[in-house]
Amino acid sequence: MAVRIGVGLGLGGFPFETIREFRTWLDACEDSAIDSIWQSDRVVSRDPALEPLTLLSVVAGATTRLKFGTNAVVLPFRDPIAFARQCATLDYLSDGRFLPTVGIGRGDAPEWEATGRSPKGRGARADEALEVMTRLWQGENVDFEGEHFSLKGATISPRPKQQPLPLWLGGASKAAIRRTARYGSGWLAPLQSPEEAGATVQAIREESQRIGRPIPDDHYGATILFRIGDRKEGLDPVRGLGDDTSDAAKQMRSRIARIQAIGDAGDVLARLQEFVAHGVTKFIAIPMAKTTDEMIEQC
């Protein structure tokens, strides 16, 4: 049976000057062939980086067809009970169109130092958070006792319209692969080349089969940066790096280069096909654009 290839549009920053411009772009997306809208998450940033769930509530109210999701929420920075309620509410109010994606965040991300937190132990904390969230989404009177979180007879209402609520996970470490197989209904690649993403897809398939919880073949995704047309002068896809020549900045630019597609529509499609050949069938395509008109042109 043929596997459907799905493409949604993502937002890294917020290239709109007004909310009216944003809604104009959403109208164009609603009338297009794309299937979803995705908002990236930055805990702190000097560049415009709107809080994902707040922005997606606007998307939910301005659209009727499009699904929408997070790309991706850094779970260790969130309270899982409050986050579970937010996700359930968004899904309920949008009549089942919300697609949450979460990850544990890079250990070298600047948000840790900026907020006085340590990345150590974030995996174990995220595992407990996932247990808390998924239980709250599915049942009543939830009991849980962990090192980081505790519940006793807890219930949230309303619960998500989608049962179970699709939960996609990111990451490519051995722990992330185990986490995805145990809790995820899908997987979203970090900044990986098609070959690297394909290796992770295969590892998740093997682990999910091993524990008897297979993930559907069409539930593996990746993010790409794209621009149909020539590269525009002054358009830096790596926001906030500027002329930074540090090793961390160089590594980030290298990661970004793996997922860029610039040229005509055929060039962008060819990039997608590279990922498809390695088992990735869902895409979050972030337009490399600076204005509303450019965003609509890329839609």
N, C-alpha and C positions, 0 to 999 in steps of 0.2 A: 504494500500500500504506500502511495506517495506521501511524503512528509511535507506539510505546509510550511513555507518560509514566511515568517512574519517580520515586519519592519515597523518600528515606532520611532518617533522623534524625541530626542533628549535635549534638556537644557543644562548647560554647564553653568553659565552666568545668567544674567537677565538683560538682554540687549534691547529692551523696550523702554522708552522714555515715560510712558504713561500706562495705566491699567487698560485704557481704551485700546491702545496699540496691541497690548497683549491679547485682549479679547478678539481683536480683528484677526490676529494670527491664529487663535484657537478656532475661529469660524472657518478659516481656510483649511486648517487641519481636519476639522469635522467633515468637510466636503471633499477631502482627498482620499487616497487609497491607503494611507497609513492606518495602523490599528491601535496606536497607543501614544501617550505622552509620558515622559519620564523626567523627574527632577533629581539632580545630583545633590549630595549633602556635603556641606562644609560647616564645621562647628564654629570656626572663627575665620574671617577673611576680610582683607581690605577691599577686595573687589565685590561687587554686588553678588550675594549668594543667599537667596531667600530660603527660609526654613521650608523643607520639602512638604510636610503634611499641610501646612498653612496654605502654601501655593496650590497644592493639589486639591484643596477644598474649593478653590476658585475654578480650577479645571472641571471639577465635578459639577459645579453649578452652571457652568457655561456650555456644557456639552451633554449629549444624550447617547451618542454611539461609542465614542472613544473610551478605551480603558486607560488607566493611568497608574504609574507606579514610582517607586523610589529607586534611585540608582547611585549608591545604595546607602541606607541609613547605617551609621556606625553604631552598632548596638551597645557597646560598653559605655557610651555617653548618655544612654537613655535609661529611664526607669521603666522596667518591662511591664509593670501593671498599667501605668499611664499610657505607654506606647500601645499596649494591647487594646486599651479602650479607644484610643485615637483611630487605630486601624479598623476596629470593628465599626465604629461610627461612620467613618468614611465609606466603608463597603456597604453598610446599611443604607445610608442616605443616597448613594449613587446607584442603588439597585444592583449591587454585585459587580462593580467595575474596577475595584481596587486590586493592585498587584504589588504587595510589599516585597522589597528585596533588602536584605540586611547583610552586613559583614562585620568583622571585628576590627577593621582598620589596620593600616600599615604601622609597624612599630616605629618607623622613622617619621611619621606624620608630625607636623609642627603643632598640631592641636594639643598633644599631650603636654608638652612643656608650657604652651601658652595658657593652659587651664590648670596647671599645677598637678597634673595626674601622671601616673606611670602606666605604660603599656603592659607591664608585667601582669600576668594572670588574667589578661583580657579574654583569653579563650575559654577558661573555666567559668568566668563570669557570664560570658555569652551563652555557654551551654545551659546554665541555669535559667538565664533569661528566656531562652527558646522554650525550655520546658514549661516555664510559667505561662508564657504567651499562648502556646498551642493548647495548653489545658484550659485556659480561660476562654479561648475562642470556641471550644468544643463542648464544654460541660458546665454543670452547676456544682456548687459546694466543693470547690477545689482545695485540696490539702497538699501542701508542699513544704518541705523543710530542707533547706540547703545551707551552704556556707555563706552565701551572699543574700539570698532572698527567702522569705517565709510566707506561706499562705495558710489560712485556716478557715475552711468553709466559705471561700471567696467565690463570688459570682459577679459577672458583668452583664449588663443588659442595655441595649440590644447586643446580641452577638452578631458576627458577620453574616451577611446574606448568603455568601458563598460558603458552603460547608463540604469539605474543609476549605478554609481560606488559603488560596495558593500562596505559598511562602517560598521565595527564591533566595538562595544564599550565594555569597561570593567567596573568593579565596581559592588558593591552589595548594596549600600545604597539606601534609598528611592529615592533620587535625581538621582542616577545612573540608577535606574529602569525606572523612568520617561524619562530620557534622552535617554535611549536605545529604548524605545517604540516610542519616537518622531522622532529620527534621524537614528536609527540603522537598518541595514538589517540583523544583527546578534549580538550575545553577546559572549564574552569570559570571563570565570570565573577568578576572582583573585585567590589567593592561598587558595582555599576552598576545604573542604572534599566533597565527592560525595553527602552526605546528604545536606550540606550547599548549594552546587551548585544547587541541585534539587529544594530547596526552592526558590532560586532566579529565576530559570527558570520559575517556576509556577507564581511568582509575575510579571515577565515581560509578560508572556502570558496573564495574567488577565488585566494588564494595556494596552497592545497593542490592545486587543480586545475592551476594554472600549473606546479607542479613535478612533477605526475603522481603525487601521493600523497594522494588524496581521503580526508577524514575522514567517516565515516558521519553522516547527518543527525540521528540520534538520540544523538549523542555530544557534545552541547553542554549544559552545565549551569550552574546558578546556586545561590547560597546565599540563603535567606530566613530571617528571624526571625519566628516566629509565636506567637500565643497564642489559643486558642479560648476565648472568654470575655472579660470586661472586663480592662482594664489593671490590674494589681495595684499598689497603693501601695508605693513603695520598690523596685520592680523596675526596675533600670536595665539596659537591654540593652547598654550600652556599658561594660563592666567596667573599673574602674580610673580612670575619668575624674572621677567624683564631681561636685564643683562647679567643675571646671576650666573657665575661660572663655577660654583661649588660642585663638589662631587654629587651631592644629592640632586641638584638642578640638572646636571648632565644625565644622571640616571633617569630622571623624570622625562627629559626630552627624548631619551632613547626609548623609553616605554611608549611614549606618545607616538613616535615614528612608526611603531609596529601596527598601529590601528588607524592610521590616516589613509584617506582616499581622496585625491584631488585630481580633477580632470573632467571629462564628459561623463554622461550617464553610464556609458559602457565601462569606463575605468572604475567607477564606483561599484558597479555590478560585479566586475571581475574581482574586486577586493572581497565582496560578500561571498562570492563563490569559492574563494580560497578557504574561508572559514567553513562553508557548507561541506567542502570536501573532507573536513576533519571533524564532522559531527555537530557543528553549531548551526542551528536553524532559526533562532530568534535574534533580532538585532535592535539595539538602541543606537540610532544614528544621530549624532549631535552635529547640527549645521555649524560650519565655520563662518559665522556672519556677525556683523556689528550693528545692524539697523533692522527695523521692522520690515522694510521693503526687501532687504536681503534675506531675512528669515522666510518671508512669504515666497520669494523666488526659489528658495531651496526646498520648500514644502513639497 
